[in-house]
Amino acid sequence: MPKCPPTTILLSRRIAGALCIMDGPVTSLDLSLWLAVVAGTLGIDDEPDDETGLTLVDAWLMNEDDVAPVYCRGADLLAATGLRSHRQLRRPFDRLAASVVRVSLKDGPDVRLWKGWEASPIDRNTPVERGIVSALALNFGLLVKDPWPIEVDLRGMAAFGSRHSAILYLRSLAWLAGAGTPKDWGRTPPGERVSLTIPIAALHRALGTNALRGMGQWNERAFGPGGRGGPVHRDLASVGLRLETTWVMAGTGARRVPVALGITVARAPVGARRVRRQDVRKSRSSASSAP
């Protein structure tokens, strides 16, 4: 596996291309934190036990409580999120624990990414601790099951100003790397630039949500006026991705309605805007006030 720079991890395309937020207040910063928690386990080389023939991951997945213990370092969590103290990690962990996700674009079990600490919460006095995460979600992120993993900038992701940006960032990386999508999305071949046209009925899953509340709300909170440039576009530009979104309309006059969303994503030089310290503060403020 290639060596990543600090605060950047390798992640399977499987989870990046399918993770959906079903309920809860999870933000881009929170998802960055969760990935930092499991980062040390994603590359596990899981050999079967000589007696049982089961791998460690097999044992986790057989547990009815969907739990997997993972070691994490407080210093890594702070570096990944841009937070300055262990105390500031508490609210993101609380939001993770209160949120429900699904690792599927279709029907599937809903799980909680974060289950809590095995002992005491990580802090200055216990810089290394074991956290409990969803075994199912962790399994989808493992590198051993994906020959073409993606490289995720955790620090850049934590600084996103929109809570919608993290999923679109992971989706974009997965699409560029050739993650599978339904045929009617019409994804072009993987590479430095990919395009999709997602039917409105499937859009909530493509964007990683449980429900879609209308084109107007997405334009206001994510894609900007008419889908031509908003918070999500700016966030992805900060990590080197150029996003273009165009609503496909049908009908005439007042009866025009959206029937699909055209998405094009391409790799671009980082520098559309730098991730500055005030951007990180803005991200934290957005996270604390997210509905």
C-alpha positions as CSV (number, residue, x, y, z in Angstrom):
1,M,0.0,0.0,0.0
2,P,1.3,3.5,-0.7
3,K,2.3,5.7,2.2
4,C,-0.1,8.5,2.9
5,P,0.9,11.9,4.3
6,P,-0.2,12.8,7.9
7,T,-4.0,13.1,8.4
8,T,-4.6,11.3,5.1
9,I,-5.8,7.7,5.1
10,L,-6.5,4.9,2.6
11,L,-10.2,3.7,2.6
12,S,-12.1,1.1,0.7
13,R,-14.3,2.4,-2.2
14,R,-17.1,0.1,-0.9
15,I,-17.9,2.3,2.1
16,A,-17.2,5.6,0.4
17,G,-19.6,4.7,-2.5
18,A,-22.4,3.5,-0.3
19,L,-22.5,5.2,3.1
20,C,-25.8,7.0,3.8
21,I,-26.7,9.1,6.8
22,M,-30.2,7.8,7.8
23,D,-30.8,9.9,10.9
24,G,-28.9,12.1,13.4
25,P,-26.8,15.2,13.6
26,V,-23.5,13.8,12.2
27,T,-21.4,16.4,10.4
28,S,-18.4,16.4,8.1
29,L,-16.1,16.9,11.1
30,D,-17.7,13.9,12.9
31,L,-17.2,11.6,9.9
32,S,-13.5,12.7,9.7
33,L,-13.2,11.8,13.4
34,W,-14.7,8.3,12.9
35,L,-12.4,7.6,10.0
36,A,-9.5,8.7,12.2
37,V,-10.7,6.3,14.9
38,V,-10.7,3.2,12.6
39,A,-7.7,4.3,10.5
40,G,-5.3,2.0,12.3
41,T,-7.5,-1.0,11.8
42,L,-8.4,-0.5,8.1
43,G,-5.2,-2.1,6.9
44,I,-5.6,-5.2,9.1
45,D,-4.1,-8.4,7.6
46,D,-6.7,-10.8,9.0
47,E,-5.5,-14.4,9.0
48,P,-8.0,-17.2,9.9
49,D,-7.6,-18.7,13.4
50,D,-6.0,-22.2,13.3
51,E,-8.7,-23.8,15.5
52,T,-11.9,-22.1,14.4
53,G,-11.0,-21.1,10.8
54,L,-12.5,-17.7,11.5
55,T,-10.8,-14.3,11.1
56,L,-11.0,-11.6,13.7
57,V,-13.4,-9.7,11.3
58,D,-15.5,-12.9,11.0
59,A,-15.9,-13.0,14.8
60,W,-16.9,-9.3,14.9
61,L,-19.5,-9.8,12.2
62,M,-21.0,-12.8,14.0
63,N,-21.5,-10.7,17.2
64,E,-25.2,-9.8,17.4
65,D,-24.4,-6.4,19.0
66,D,-22.4,-5.3,15.9
67,V,-19.4,-4.3,17.9
68,A,-15.7,-4.1,17.0
69,P,-13.0,-2.7,19.4
70,V,-10.3,-0.6,17.7
71,Y,-7.3,1.1,19.2
72,C,-6.9,4.8,18.5
73,R,-4.5,7.6,19.6
74,G,-5.7,10.9,20.9
75,A,-3.0,12.8,19.0
76,D,-4.2,11.3,15.7
77,L,-7.8,12.3,16.4
78,L,-6.8,15.8,17.1
79,A,-4.6,16.0,14.0
80,A,-7.4,14.7,11.8
81,T,-10.1,17.0,13.0
82,G,-8.0,20.2,13.6
83,L,-9.4,20.3,17.2
84,R,-7.1,21.5,19.9
85,S,-8.0,19.5,23.0
86,H,-9.4,16.2,23.9
87,R,-12.3,17.9,25.6
88,Q,-13.4,19.3,22.2
89,L,-13.8,15.7,20.9
90,R,-16.7,15.0,23.2
91,R,-19.4,16.7,21.2
92,P,-18.4,15.1,17.9
93,F,-18.4,11.7,19.6
94,D,-21.8,12.4,21.0
95,R,-23.2,13.3,17.6
96,L,-21.7,10.1,16.1
97,A,-23.3,8.0,18.8
98,A,-26.7,9.7,18.1
99,S,-26.5,9.1,14.4
100,V,-27.6,6.1,12.3
101,V,-26.1,5.1,9.0
102,R,-26.5,2.5,6.3
103,V,-23.7,1.1,4.2
104,S,-25.9,0.4,1.1
105,L,-27.5,2.3,-1.7
106,K,-30.5,0.0,-1.3
107,D,-32.1,-1.7,1.6
108,G,-29.9,-2.9,4.4
109,P,-29.3,-2.9,8.1
110,D,-29.0,0.5,9.9
111,V,-26.1,0.8,12.3
112,R,-24.5,3.3,14.6
113,L,-20.9,4.1,13.7
114,W,-19.8,4.8,17.2
115,K,-20.7,2.7,20.2
116,G,-18.6,4.3,22.9
117,W,-15.3,3.7,24.8
118,E,-14.3,0.3,26.1
119,A,-13.1,2.0,29.3
120,S,-12.7,5.7,30.0
121,P,-12.8,8.3,27.2
122,I,-9.5,9.2,25.6
123,D,-7.8,12.2,27.2
124,R,-4.4,13.5,28.0
125,N,-4.0,10.9,30.8
126,T,-5.0,8.0,28.5
127,P,-3.6,9.0,25.1
128,V,-4.3,5.5,23.6
129,E,-7.7,3.9,24.2
130,R,-10.0,1.3,22.6
131,G,-13.2,2.6,21.1
132,I,-16.2,0.4,20.0
133,V,-17.4,0.9,16.5
134,S,-19.9,-0.8,14.2
135,A,-18.3,-4.1,12.9
136,L,-20.4,-4.0,9.8
137,A,-19.3,-0.5,8.8
138,L,-15.7,-1.2,9.6
139,N,-15.8,-4.3,7.4
140,F,-16.9,-2.2,4.4
141,G,-14.0,0.1,4.9
142,L,-11.2,-2.6,5.1
143,L,-8.5,-2.3,2.6
144,V,-7.9,-6.0,2.2
145,K,-11.2,-6.3,0.4
146,D,-10.5,-3.5,-2.1
147,P,-7.6,-3.6,-4.6
148,W,-8.2,0.1,-5.5
149,P,-8.7,2.0,-2.3
150,I,-9.2,5.8,-2.2
151,E,-7.1,8.4,-0.4
152,V,-9.1,10.6,2.0
153,D,-7.9,13.9,3.3
154,L,-9.3,13.8,6.9
155,R,-8.1,17.3,7.9
156,G,-9.6,18.9,4.8
157,M,-12.8,17.0,5.3
158,A,-13.1,18.1,8.9
159,A,-12.8,21.7,7.8
160,F,-15.8,21.5,5.4
161,G,-18.4,24.2,6.0
162,S,-21.4,22.0,4.9
163,R,-22.5,18.9,6.6
164,H,-23.5,17.6,3.1
165,S,-19.9,17.8,1.8
166,A,-18.3,14.8,3.5
167,I,-20.5,12.2,1.8
168,L,-20.2,14.0,-1.6
169,Y,-16.4,14.0,-1.1
170,L,-16.3,10.3,-0.4
171,R,-18.7,9.6,-3.2
172,S,-16.6,11.6,-5.7
173,L,-13.4,9.7,-4.7
174,A,-15.2,6.4,-5.0
175,W,-16.6,7.3,-8.5
176,L,-13.2,8.4,-9.7
177,A,-11.8,5.1,-8.5
178,G,-14.5,3.1,-10.3
179,A,-16.8,2.2,-7.5
180,G,-20.0,0.4,-8.7
181,T,-23.1,2.4,-9.3
182,P,-26.6,1.4,-10.7
183,K,-26.6,1.2,-14.5
184,D,-29.3,3.9,-14.8
185,W,-26.9,6.4,-13.3
186,G,-24.8,6.2,-16.4
187,R,-21.4,6.6,-14.8
188,T,-18.6,7.2,-17.2
189,P,-15.3,5.2,-17.0
190,P,-13.1,5.9,-13.9
191,G,-10.2,8.2,-14.2
192,E,-9.4,11.8,-13.5
193,R,-12.9,12.9,-14.5
194,V,-16.3,11.1,-14.2
195,S,-19.9,12.1,-14.9
196,L,-23.2,10.6,-13.8
197,T,-26.9,11.5,-14.3
198,I,-28.8,10.3,-11.3
199,P,-32.6,9.9,-11.5
200,I,-34.5,12.0,-8.9
201,A,-35.9,8.9,-7.3
202,A,-32.4,7.7,-6.5
203,L,-30.9,11.0,-5.6
204,H,-31.3,10.7,-1.8
205,R,-29.1,7.6,-1.8
206,A,-26.5,9.1,-4.2
207,L,-26.2,12.1,-1.9
208,G,-26.1,9.9,1.2
209,T,-29.4,10.9,2.9
210,N,-32.5,9.2,4.1
211,A,-34.9,11.5,2.2
212,L,-34.8,14.3,-0.3
213,R,-36.7,17.4,0.7
214,G,-36.7,19.0,-2.7
215,M,-34.4,20.7,-5.2
216,G,-34.8,24.1,-3.5
217,Q,-33.4,23.0,-0.2
218,W,-30.4,21.3,-1.8
219,N,-29.7,24.4,-3.8
220,E,-29.9,26.5,-0.7
221,R,-27.8,24.3,1.6
222,A,-25.5,22.5,-0.7
223,F,-25.4,23.3,-4.4
224,G,-26.1,27.0,-4.6
225,P,-28.6,28.8,-6.9
226,G,-29.8,26.4,-9.6
227,G,-27.1,24.0,-8.5
228,R,-24.4,26.1,-10.2
229,G,-22.0,26.5,-7.2
230,G,-22.5,26.5,-3.5
231,P,-21.0,25.3,-0.2
232,V,-20.4,21.7,-1.3
233,H,-18.6,22.9,-4.5
234,R,-16.3,25.2,-2.4
235,D,-15.6,22.5,0.1
236,L,-14.6,19.9,-2.5
237,A,-12.4,22.5,-4.3
238,S,-10.5,22.9,-1.1
239,V,-9.4,19.2,-1.3
240,G,-8.6,19.2,-5.0
241,L,-11.9,18.2,-6.6
242,R,-13.9,20.2,-9.1
243,L,-17.6,19.5,-8.8
244,E,-20.3,20.5,-11.3
245,T,-24.0,19.9,-10.7
246,T,-26.8,20.5,-13.1
247,W,-30.5,19.8,-12.6
248,V,-32.2,18.0,-15.5
249,M,-35.6,19.4,-15.9
250,A,-38.8,18.2,-17.7
251,G,-41.9,20.1,-18.6
252,T,-42.5,23.7,-19.5
253,G,-43.1,27.0,-17.7
254,A,-44.4,26.7,-14.2
255,R,-44.7,22.9,-14.7
256,R,-41.0,22.3,-15.0
257,V,-39.8,19.8,-12.5
258,P,-36.4,18.1,-11.8
259,V,-36.1,14.6,-13.1
260,A,-32.4,14.0,-12.5
261,L,-29.2,15.6,-11.3
262,G,-26.2,15.6,-13.6
263,I,-22.9,15.4,-11.6
264,T,-19.4,15.8,-13.0
265,V,-16.4,15.5,-10.7
266,A,-12.7,16.0,-11.7
267,R,-9.4,16.2,-10.0
268,A,-8.1,19.7,-9.9
269,P,-5.2,21.5,-8.2
270,V,-5.8,22.3,-4.5
271,G,-6.1,26.0,-4.3
272,A,-9.6,27.1,-5.2
273,R,-9.4,28.2,-1.6
274,R,-7.0,27.3,1.1
275,V,-8.2,25.5,4.3
276,R,-7.5,28.3,6.6
277,R,-7.8,28.4,10.4
278,Q,-11.0,30.5,10.2
279,D,-12.5,27.9,7.9
280,V,-11.9,25.2,10.6
281,R,-13.6,27.5,13.2
282,K,-16.5,28.0,10.8
283,S,-16.8,24.2,10.3
284,R,-16.9,23.7,14.1
285,S,-19.6,26.4,14.4
286,S,-21.6,24.7,11.7
287,A,-21.2,21.4,13.4
288,S,-22.4,22.6,16.7
289,S,-25.5,24.3,15.2
290,A,-26.4,21.5,12.8
291,P,-30.1,20.3,13.1
